[in-house]
Amino acid sequence: MSLTREKLLEIARRYPEQIVDLFLDLQQRLQVLEERLNRNSRNSSKPPSSDGYQKPAPKSLRTPSGKKSGGQPGHEGSTLSRVDDPDGVMVHAVDTCSCGADLSKTQALDYESRQVFDLPQPQLDVTEHRSEIKECPDCGERIMASFPEGVTAPVQYGSSFRSFLVYLKDGQLLPLDRISQLCADLFGYEVNPATIESARKECYDALGPFEEELKEALVRHELLHADESGLRVEGKLRWLHVVSSRLFTFFGVHERRGREAQDNFGILPRFAGILMHDFWKPYLTYACVHVLCNAHHLRELVFLEEELHQKWAGKMKDLLLKMLECVGNQPSGVVGLTPQELKPWLRRYRKLLKEGYGENLDPPVRTGRRGRLKKTKAQNLLERLDQRQASALAFLSDFRVPFTNNQAEQDIRMIKCQQKISGSFRTMQGARTFARIRSYLSTVRKHQRNIFHSITKAIQGQPFLPHAPA
């Protein structure tokens, strides 16, 4: 039913209080919608993929370093180097001189050599195992020799090839059909997708001891990063959790996002070190030292500055970046700023918080008749920076603490990439298989080990096992 202007004026005269309440409610809803429309990967935690075709113009928060682009002095480059023992040597003879003389029987004085690195023709090496069958001359019993361990079928793929399939699927994130096509093109054998999944299950089972030792290594580490992200499994929203450090990575998939998942994994409930995260409330329930990701703070401050035009936010953003620059300029061996060095920084920080409170004096709004009082995004950020000051600025007094939670975000990126490729995991077990194998691949990569060789060792029953730091 549409209302005329006269009808609306009549309602406003009869029910002025209700009209004011309705107007304020609509005004609040409009503000929420405008803020949601103006959020992007630059000023919020939304991923770049959500920006669509209207991507924001690049605007880095980094300041110029003054250095020239490219490799810096002292940087070890990587290039193709000669080998001392090439696999083959081809001698190119000189038969004729430019004057026309015959040199075919003249001995060479020296050689100039050039090496070409190329691929051999790919093929599968087929080994036939023959087990002798003999008849005992004394009792007449027929005895057959044992086949090597792992040789269980009349025809099967070897451990190296099965490792290659796992490497393509979980290391390079190729879909099953493309792996089958690749094997057909290279080796002449179109591998069945069931064979690929069988190899992955074999690798998953073999990595059980690795996962247990990985958890122990993380529990005893001095600083961990934690993050979580949505994951589509069986068409439903599930959660991918990461707990990682500079040397170790654990991925876990669970139906829940909060504490129930982390309790199930059994790492954070036993952890007593420093935990870096993005202020997801369930993390705060664990008895460890909490530090907060300032990349999230910077994005929120950018939104408040550019979209809501709050001056304190721009100043606070600049201050945090100057703090980071100050830490970066400290000489090696310094473990943190002294209390005396911290004072001017903290004074400026508190001053900007006071300015922020002054720009956000509006009282919280009640959501519905019985709803809780809802604060604005600016008020929530101010409270966090105020009440969690030690957690937000821990990087100033303890240089072990990074400025951001970038470690966890980098670790989780490849699993999100897999979801973009596949769209969804078909089963929860499939998601957990991928998570465990990726935990292994990420960890061995951090230890600068060859991923393919590490997968092969795992399938052969000898996975790389991390040792917990003392």
Buried (B, 14 or more C-beta within 10 A) or exposed (E): EEEEEEEEEEEBEEEEEEBEEEEEEEEBEEEEEEBEEBBBBBBBEEEEEEBEEEEEEEEEBEEEEEEEEEEEEEEEEEEEEEEEEEEEEEEEEEEEEEEEEEEEEEEEEEEEEEEEEEEEEEEBEEEEEEEEEEEEEEEEEEEEEEEEEEEEEEEEBBBBBBBBBBBBBBBEBBBBEEBBBBBEEEBEBEBEBEBBBBBBBBBBEBBEEBBEBBBBBBBBBEBBBBBBBEBBBEEEEBBBBBBBBEEBBBBBBBEBBBBEBBBBBBBBBBBEBBBBBBBEEBBBEBEBBBBBBBBBBBBBBBBBBBBBEBEBBBBBBBBBBEBBEEBEEEEEEEEBBEEEBBEEBEEBBEEBBEBBBEBBEEEEBEEEEEEEEBBBBBBBBBEBBBEBBEBBBBBBBBBEBBBBBEBBBBBBEBBBEBBEEBEBBEEBEBBBBBBBBBBBBBBBBBEEBEBBBBBBBBBBEEBBEBEBEE
